Amino acid sequence: MNPDEILFHSNVAACYIEEKKFEDAIKACDVGIEKTKGTNYDYVKLAKVMARKASAMGKNGDIDAAVVVYEAALLENNDSKIKDEMKAM
């Protein structure tokens, strides 16, 4: 496991979501997103982390903010899975 890898933080967030620790999941995603600042990042990975953050936000009851983050994730990578997650929310 490499904490410099963006998906590491997404996987940590997934564990927090399973434990229903949504605020911790959001924070883990924010750390991963922050790691992309000023770098040549992988936009597909960034979109995954953003979608994971949106999922945690939605499960935490912040639907409006979750939709905004899902939309931003789709701008990074127009992935049908992200669209499906957003629709299912």
C-alpha distance (Angstrom), angle and dihedral (degrees) to the residues before:
residue distance angle dihedral
M1 . . .
N2 3.76 . .
P3 3.83 118.1 .
D4 3.80 88.8 -159.8
E5 3.81 89.6 63.6
I6 3.81 111.2 92.1
L7 3.82 93.9 -141.1
F8 3.81 90.0 57.2
H9 3.80 87.5 70.2
S10 3.79 91.6 45.1
N11 3.80 90.0 54.4
V12 3.80 91.2 48.8
A13 3.80 88.0 51.1
A14 3.81 90.5 51.2
C15 3.80 89.0 56.9
Y16 3.78 91.0 49.9
I17 3.80 90.6 49.9
E18 3.80 90.3 53.4
E19 3.80 88.1 52.7
K20 3.83 89.3 48.0
K21 3.81 90.1 -118.4
F22 3.77 93.2 137.4
E23 3.81 97.7 164.5
D24 3.81 90.1 53.9
A25 3.81 89.6 48.6
I26 3.80 91.1 52.2
K27 3.81 90.7 49.7
A28 3.81 91.5 49.5
C29 3.80 90.1 52.2
D30 3.80 90.9 48.1
V31 3.82 89.3 55.6
G32 3.80 90.1 52.0
I33 3.80 92.5 46.8
E34 3.80 90.6 48.7
K35 3.82 90.0 55.0
T36 3.81 89.2 65.7
K37 3.81 94.1 58.9
G38 3.78 111.7 113.8
T39 3.79 94.2 1.9
N40 3.77 138.5 100.4
Y41 3.78 93.7 -103.5
D42 3.78 131.6 -174.8
Y43 3.81 104.1 -106.8
V44 3.82 92.1 -156.8
K45 3.80 91.4 56.9
L46 3.79 91.6 45.0
A47 3.80 90.3 52.4
K48 3.81 90.1 52.0
V49 3.79 92.4 52.3
M50 3.79 91.2 46.5
A51 3.81 91.0 50.2
R52 3.81 90.1 49.5
K53 3.81 88.9 51.9
A54 3.80 90.5 49.5
S55 3.78 90.1 50.1
A56 3.81 91.3 53.3
M57 3.80 90.8 46.7
G58 3.79 91.6 51.5
K59 3.79 92.9 47.8
N60 3.79 88.0 49.5
G61 3.81 89.2 57.1
D62 3.81 99.6 -104.4
I63 3.80 96.6 120.5
D64 3.81 97.6 158.6
A65 3.80 93.6 53.2
A66 3.80 90.3 43.9
V67 3.80 90.9 56.3
V68 3.81 90.4 51.8
V69 3.81 91.0 52.1
Y70 3.82 92.1 45.7
E71 3.81 89.1 52.5
A72 3.80 90.5 50.5
A73 3.81 89.7 49.6
L74 3.79 89.7 52.7
L75 3.80 89.5 53.7
E76 3.80 88.3 57.3
N77 3.80 94.2 46.0
N78 3.80 123.6 1.3
D79 3.81 92.7 -142.2
S80 3.80 120.8 167.8
K81 3.82 90.6 -143.9
I82 3.81 90.4 60.3
K83 3.81 89.4 48.5
D84 3.79 90.2 51.2
E85 3.81 91.9 49.6
M86 3.78 90.4 50.9
K87 3.80 92.4 49.3
A88 3.81 91.7 48.9
M89 3.77 92.8 53.9
